[in-house]
Amino acid sequence: MKKVGLIISLMLILFISVACGEQTQSKDIENKKTKSWEILPTKIEVKKSSEKGKKELVISYKAKNISKKEQGIVAADFFLSDNDEHYFYAKGSLKNINEVVRPGKEVRGKGYYIIADDLKKADLTYSPVNTTERVVWKNLSF
């Protein structure tokens, strides 16, 4: 009986620490289109960072290739900016979205960004370096 109580207590502590350590936003983020892509940021998670005064933002993406040719999409195509003209780019991570997508196909992936701890909202921009395509999600809060 003591073991069951201990296990339940440990599970409760784990649940509370996970719930307090992260914040998630997924409400009403708009689907946007370019000539080649239909993109939807589906979820925004705020996590603790090991860097002092920083936090990690994890943005989940759903992207559909609406062009007639195979093309790639990577987390480096997206960046965050605040009203003070600070820019936050995807950090180097093998977990970042990095896919080649056939026409008509959809892919899901994530981008990982280290941002200032006091940043509460920012614009998210999709702007790949090899095209002039550009879309912006204004004032996303997290």
Secondary structure per residue as TSV (DSSP state, phi and psi in degrees):
chain	resnum	aa	ss	phi	psi
A	1	M	-	360.0	-38.4
A	2	K	H	-63.6	-35.5
A	3	K	H	-65.7	-40.1
A	4	V	H	-63.6	-44.0
A	5	G	H	-62.1	-40.4
A	6	L	H	-64.7	-44.1
A	7	I	H	-63.0	-44.4
A	8	I	H	-62.9	-41.8
A	9	S	H	-62.4	-44.1
A	10	L	H	-64.3	-40.1
A	11	M	H	-65.4	-38.7
A	12	L	H	-65.1	-43.5
A	13	I	H	-62.3	-43.8
A	14	L	H	-61.7	-45.1
A	15	F	H	-61.4	-44.3
A	16	I	H	-65.3	-43.0
A	17	S	H	-67.5	-36.5
A	18	V	H	-68.5	-42.6
A	19	A	H	-64.8	-35.2
A	20	C	H	-81.3	-20.6
A	21	G	H	-86.0	-14.6
A	22	E	-	-135.3	151.2
A	23	Q	E	-125.6	146.5
A	24	T	E	-130.3	140.4
A	25	Q	E	-128.0	132.6
A	26	S	-	-147.1	17.0
A	27	K	S	-83.1	127.9
A	28	D	S	43.2	45.4
A	29	I	-	-85.5	132.1
A	30	E	-	-77.6	140.0
A	31	N	-	-75.4	132.1
A	32	K	E	-123.6	151.8
A	33	K	E	-124.4	144.0
A	34	T	-	-115.6	-170.9
A	35	K	S	-66.0	-27.5
A	36	S	S	-110.4	-23.8
A	37	W	E	-132.2	150.3
A	38	E	E	-117.0	117.0
A	39	I	E	-124.3	136.6
A	40	L	E	-135.8	115.4
A	41	P	E	-71.7	113.8
A	42	T	E	-89.9	-25.4
A	43	K	E	-157.3	143.3
A	44	I	E	-124.2	122.5
A	45	E	E	-116.9	138.5
A	46	V	E	-107.5	124.7
A	47	K	E	-125.2	161.7
A	48	K	E	-71.6	147.0
A	49	S	-	-113.2	153.3
A	50	S	S	-77.2	-13.7
A	51	E	S	-83.6	131.7
A	52	K	T	-63.9	133.6
A	53	G	T	75.1	13.9
A	54	K	E	-128.2	161.0
A	55	K	E	-136.8	161.1
A	56	E	E	-103.3	130.3
A	57	L	E	-107.4	127.1
A	58	V	E	-114.4	115.5
A	59	I	E	-108.6	123.3
A	60	S	E	-91.0	135.3
A	61	Y	E	-120.8	147.7
A	62	K	E	-123.0	124.1
A	63	A	E	-132.4	133.6
A	64	K	E	-118.0	130.4
A	65	N	E	-78.5	109.4
A	66	I	-	-103.3	11.7
A	67	S	S	-89.7	-178.0
A	68	K	S	-100.1	6.4
A	69	K	S	-132.8	157.9
A	70	E	-	-67.5	137.8
A	71	Q	E	-153.0	163.0
A	72	G	E	-103.1	155.1
A	73	I	E	-137.9	133.4
A	74	V	E	-135.7	158.8
A	75	A	G	-62.1	-28.0
A	76	A	G	-66.6	-13.5
A	77	D	G	-74.5	-11.5
A	78	F	E	-115.2	142.6
A	79	F	E	-146.7	158.4
A	80	L	E	-106.4	147.7
A	81	S	E	-143.1	146.4
A	82	D	-	-105.8	-178.9
A	83	N	T	-71.9	-13.8
A	84	D	T	-94.6	15.9
A	85	E	-	62.0	35.5
A	86	H	-	-93.4	139.7
A	87	Y	E	-119.1	140.1
A	88	F	E	-126.7	117.3
A	89	Y	E	-104.8	159.6
A	90	A	B	-58.2	134.3
A	91	K	-	-78.0	153.9
A	92	G	-	-64.5	113.4
A	93	S	-	-153.8	137.4
A	94	L	T	-70.2	-12.4
A	95	K	T	-83.5	-12.3
A	96	N	B	-63.2	152.3
A	97	I	-	-60.5	134.4
A	98	N	E	-162.1	83.3
A	99	E	E	-131.9	148.7
A	100	V	E	-104.0	128.5
A	101	V	E	-123.3	130.9
A	102	R	-	-74.9	157.7
A	103	P	T	-55.3	135.6
A	104	G	T	80.2	-5.0
A	105	K	-	-95.5	157.3
A	106	E	E	-119.4	147.6
A	107	V	E	-135.2	152.0
A	108	R	E	-122.7	145.4
A	109	G	E	-169.9	-177.8
A	110	K	E	-130.5	155.9
A	111	G	E	-122.7	138.7
A	112	Y	E	-114.0	125.2
A	113	Y	E	-130.2	135.4
A	114	I	E	-97.6	122.2
A	115	I	E	-127.5	167.2
A	116	A	E	-63.6	140.4
A	117	D	T	-60.8	-31.3
A	118	D	T	-90.3	1.3
A	119	L	-	-75.6	123.3
A	120	K	-	-109.9	-22.8
A	121	K	E	-152.4	154.1
A	122	A	E	-160.3	165.1
A	123	D	E	-89.8	137.7
A	124	L	E	-106.0	125.8
A	125	T	E	-119.8	133.5
A	126	Y	E	-102.8	117.2
A	127	S	-	-153.4	83.2
A	128	P	-	-67.7	149.1
A	129	V	T	-71.9	-23.1
A	130	N	T	-94.3	5.9
A	131	T	S	-141.3	174.0
A	132	T	-	-98.4	3.9
A	133	E	-	-65.0	142.8
A	134	R	-	-160.6	131.3
A	135	V	E	-136.7	152.1
A	136	V	E	-133.1	133.4
A	137	W	E	-101.3	113.1
A	138	K	E	-83.1	139.6
A	139	N	E	51.2	49.1
A	140	L	E	-70.5	131.5
A	141	S	E	-104.9	150.0
A	142	F	-	-150.3	360.0
